[in-house]
Amino acid sequence: MHKIVIFLVISFLSFNSYAIADYRAVLSCGMGSGDHINILACFENTELEIRSDGRKQIYQIYNMLRAGNEYRDGLHINLSESFDFVAQNSHDILILELIIYDDRDDIVYQDQAGMYGVISVGN
């Protein structure tokens, strides 16, 4: 019985260590500067491309919410220590904004894009 409990505790601790991200991207779509409306509005005809943990993933309007979790301030996406992030806005009025935070919650990058503008960042 003790062996099972120890295994479960070690497994749980190992799983949580992978859940900690080196960076957190917050991608928002709205009228600008923290006024997030809905992330899907900025990706009707464009896509989001993320390379993190050595894997590249392309998100379009039908699977965009698989990239992270959407909250009141935007779509929160965990990024590894090495990443590439490319997003193109397709909305004619709304502004696409990206803010990247480090593991201390300090802003390390911020950019905005209007219609068909591209935000591209990597390290």
VOPAGU-2260 file (C-alpha; in pm, 1 decimal, decimal comma):
REM VOPAGU-2260
SITE   aa  ch    i         X         Y         Z
SITE  MET   A    0       0,0       0,0       0,0
SITE  HIS   A    1     281,6     243,3      88,2
SITE  LYS   A    2     450,6     174,3    -245,3
SITE  ILE   A    3     137,1     279,5    -433,5
SITE  VAL   A    4     102,6     600,9    -233,4
SITE  ILE   A    5     469,9     688,9    -283,5
SITE  PHE   A    6     439,0     619,5    -658,3
SITE  LEU   A    7     131,7     842,5    -684,4
SITE  VAL   A    8     300,2    1126,4    -493,0
SITE  ILE   A    9     613,8    1107,1    -709,6
SITE  SER   A   10     399,8    1092,8   -1024,9
SITE  PHE   A   11     198,2    1394,7    -913,6
SITE  LEU   A   12     511,6    1597,2    -831,8
SITE  SER   A   13     668,2    1504,4   -1166,3
SITE  PHE   A   14     352,8    1605,8   -1355,1
SITE  ASN   A   15     339,1    1945,5   -1185,1
SITE  SER   A   16     701,2    2023,7   -1271,2
SITE  TYR   A   17     610,4    2003,7   -1639,6
SITE  ALA   A   18     310,6    2231,8   -1590,1
SITE  ILE   A   19     529,1    2526,4   -1487,6
SITE  ALA   A   20     596,7    2748,7   -1788,3
SITE  ASP   A   21     903,2    2960,5   -1847,1
SITE  TYR   A   22     689,8    3229,1   -2014,8
SITE  ARG   A   23     320,3    3312,1   -2031,9
SITE  ALA   A   24     173,8    3482,7   -2336,5
SITE  VAL   A   25    -153,7    3674,4   -2307,6
SITE  LEU   A   26    -307,6    3729,5   -2648,6
SITE  SER   A   27    -606,3    3963,7   -2657,6
SITE  CYS   A   28    -842,9    4100,7   -2919,9
SITE  GLY   A   29   -1036,5    4416,3   -2845,6
SITE  MET   A   30   -1040,0    4791,8   -2862,5
SITE  GLY   A   31    -684,0    4808,8   -2727,7
SITE  SER   A   32    -490,5    4822,3   -2400,8
SITE  GLY   A   33    -657,2    4555,5   -2192,2
SITE  ASP   A   34   -1004,4    4573,4   -2345,7
SITE  HIS   A   35   -1034,2    4207,6   -2450,0
SITE  ILE   A   36   -1356,9    4104,1   -2623,6
SITE  ASN   A   37   -1305,2    3761,3   -2784,1
SITE  ILE   A   38    -987,9    3606,7   -2925,2
SITE  LEU   A   39   -1171,9    3440,1   -3214,7
SITE  ALA   A   40   -1276,5    3777,9   -3356,3
SITE  CYS   A   41    -915,6    3853,4   -3460,2
SITE  PHE   A   42    -858,6    3517,4   -3633,4
SITE  GLU   A   43   -1148,0    3479,6   -3877,5
SITE  ASN   A   44    -920,4    3448,6   -4183,3
SITE  THR   A   45    -574,8    3418,0   -4025,1
SITE  GLU   A   46    -388,9    3186,3   -3791,3
SITE  LEU   A   47    -170,3    3163,3   -3484,2
SITE  GLU   A   48     158,3    2973,8   -3506,3
SITE  ILE   A   49     346,5    2866,4   -3194,1
SITE  ARG   A   50     666,2    2667,5   -3154,7
SITE  SER   A   51     725,0    2572,1   -2792,9
SITE  ASP   A   52     907,7    2275,3   -2639,9
SITE  GLY   A   53    1043,8    2203,7   -2987,6
SITE  ARG   A   54     695,8    2144,4   -3133,3
SITE  LYS   A   55     520,3    2363,5   -3386,2
SITE  GLN   A   56     142,6    2401,6   -3375,1
SITE  ILE   A   57     -85,8    2604,6   -3601,0
SITE  TYR   A   58    -417,2    2726,4   -3462,9
SITE  GLN   A   59    -707,2    2853,8   -3670,1
SITE  ILE   A   60   -1048,4    2979,1   -3563,8
SITE  TYR   A   61   -1189,0    2626,5   -3516,5
SITE  ASN   A   62    -914,4    2510,4   -3275,2
SITE  MET   A   63    -779,2    2839,2   -3135,1
SITE  LEU   A   64    -892,1    2767,6   -2778,6
SITE  ARG   A   65    -669,0    2457,9   -2769,1
SITE  ALA   A   66    -369,4    2692,1   -2752,9
SITE  GLY   A   67    -449,7    2796,7   -2395,6
SITE  ASN   A   68    -722,3    2921,6   -2163,6
SITE  GLU   A   69    -925,5    3231,7   -2237,1
SITE  TYR   A   70    -988,9    3467,1   -1945,9
SITE  ARG   A   71   -1124,8    3822,2   -1919,2
SITE  ASP   A   72    -789,3    3970,1   -2023,5
SITE  GLY   A   73    -718,4    3733,3   -2314,9
SITE  LEU   A   74    -599,0    3389,4   -2417,0
SITE  HIS   A   75    -328,4    3268,0   -2176,0
SITE  ILE   A   76     -69,4    3043,9   -2340,7
SITE  ASN   A   77     220,8    2874,4   -2161,9
SITE  LEU   A   78     551,2    2890,9   -2347,9
SITE  SER   A   79     877,6    2705,9   -2295,9
SITE  GLU   A   80    1218,9    2867,3   -2248,6
SITE  SER   A   81    1268,9    2865,7   -2626,6
SITE  PHE   A   82     969,6    2963,6   -2839,9
SITE  ASP   A   83     849,3    3130,1   -3159,9
SITE  PHE   A   84     513,6    3304,5   -3173,3
SITE  VAL   A   85     346,9    3445,9   -3487,2
SITE  ALA   A   86      -7,0    3587,7   -3495,7
SITE  GLN   A   87    -187,7    3781,0   -3768,6
SITE  ASN   A   88    -495,5    3993,6   -3702,7
SITE  SER   A   89    -782,6    3963,5   -3951,7
SITE  HIS   A   90   -1029,2    4208,2   -3794,3
SITE  ASP   A   91   -1076,8    4549,0   -3955,6
SITE  ILE   A   92   -1149,5    4734,6   -3629,0
SITE  LEU   A   93   -1028,1    4529,4   -3333,2
SITE  ILE   A   94    -665,5    4533,0   -3218,2
SITE  LEU   A   95    -466,5    4216,6   -3155,7
SITE  GLU   A   96    -229,3    4252,4   -2860,7
SITE  LEU   A   97      37,3    4019,3   -2724,4
SITE  ILE   A   98     199,9    4054,2   -2383,9
SITE  ILE   A   99     460,7    3801,6   -2271,2
SITE  TYR   A  100     544,6    3759,1   -1902,8
SITE  ASP   A  101     842,2    3577,9   -1754,5
SITE  ASP   A  102     818,5    3337,2   -1459,1
SITE  ARG   A  103     830,6    3635,5   -1216,3
SITE  ASP   A  104     528,6    3795,8   -1391,6
SITE  ASP   A  105     740,7    4076,1   -1538,2
SITE  ILE   A  106     651,5    4192,8   -1889,6
SITE  VAL   A  107     932,1    4097,5   -2129,5
SITE  TYR   A  108     752,8    4176,8   -2457,9
SITE  GLN   A  109     447,3    4370,7   -2576,2
SITE  ASP   A  110     314,7    4441,9   -2925,6
SITE  GLN   A  111      -9,6    4526,9   -3106,2
SITE  ALA   A  112    -136,1    4476,5   -3461,7
SITE  GLY   A  113    -424,6    4621,0   -3661,2
SITE  MET   A  114    -597,3    4461,9   -3960,6
SITE  TYR   A  115    -364,7    4205,7   -4127,1
SITE  GLY   A  116     -80,1    4321,2   -3907,9
SITE  VAL   A  117     154,7    4052,2   -3779,1
SITE  ILE   A  118     302,4    4004,8   -3433,6
SITE  SER   A  119     614,5    3789,6   -3445,4
SITE  VAL   A  120     847,8    3716,3   -3153,8
SITE  GLY   A  121    1084,7    3442,1   -3054,9
SITE  ASN   A  122    1391,6    3369,7   -2851,1
